[in-house]
């Protein structure tokens, strides 16, 4: 979580955490909420997923989770949303993340911002905000879904956001294969400049550069 705070540039930017199911999203929300309270972290989170209550399994768990999330949101941001007007809550969340009316200058009021939004499918397609700089994934994606989800972070924004950050945790080797397949298909197999160098590659380049620099100075006659 401390790493996530670093990615946010002191709450200037926001992150999305995509999970694989609604029960998982609710569980993550409760775990993070407890950790924030225990460690007294200045981190504001919420969750967004399909609010329809059907007659399938886990109805009570989903409804209780929704009510808890909405009540926490109302308390955090002094709002008055409910299950009955859930679409208005969705719009409010989207506006905060995009810094649109009535939150155009919200970056100057960090208490009104959302640092981390937990989702299942919402916001992974169609939503566009230069203020989103990090996507965390605990779900598997393939082909178009990879490109759509990763594109949530791709709007550059000055020196504080020269690139977006993607972190994926579930079956990372398989997920990396899925990413490569998606890029190959949708880039015409020419993904030039799509990714920044990995940290380990940058470190290797830095070590080589420093070695050459030291050799250069060693050859100078003082």
C-alpha positions, 0 to 999 in steps of 0.5 A: 500500500505504501508503494501505491501511495508513491505511485499516486504522487502524493494523491495527485493521481488515482488507481484502479484495482480490478478483481475477478468477482464481486465477492472478491471485490467486497473482500478486498474492500473490507481487508483494505479498509481494516488495514487503513484503520489499523495503520492510520493510513491516509488512503481513501478507497471505494468500490464499484460493481454491478448493483443489481440484486438477483436471486442467485447465490450470495445475495445477502453478502453482496447486498451487505457489501454494497450497503457498507460501501455506500455508507462509507462513501457517504460518510467520507464525502458527505453524500447521501447515496443509496441503493435506490439511486446507485447510478448517481453514485456511479456518476459521482465516482466517475466525476471524481476520478476524471476531475469533472464538474463538480470536481474540476479542481479536486487535485487541490482538495485531496480529502475529496479525492478517491485514491483507489477504486476497486472494480470487477468490470466497471471503468475498465472500458470506455472510461477515460481520465488522465488522472488515472496512472495505475492499474492493479489486476487480480484477474485474468484478461485476454486480447481486447480486454487487455488493451482496453484495461491497460488503456485506462492509464495511457493518457500522459500528463506532464513530468509526473506521469510520463507513463502509466503503471500496470501491476498484475498478480494472478498467474503472472507468467500466463498473464504476461503471455496474454499481454504479448499475444494481445499486443502482437494482434492489435499492434501489427506485431510492431509494439514500438515505444509501447512499454518503458524498460523494466527496472532491472533493464534500466539498472543494467544499463546504468551499471554499464554506463557508470563503468564506462564513465569510470574508465573514461576518467581513469584514462584522463591525465590530471 
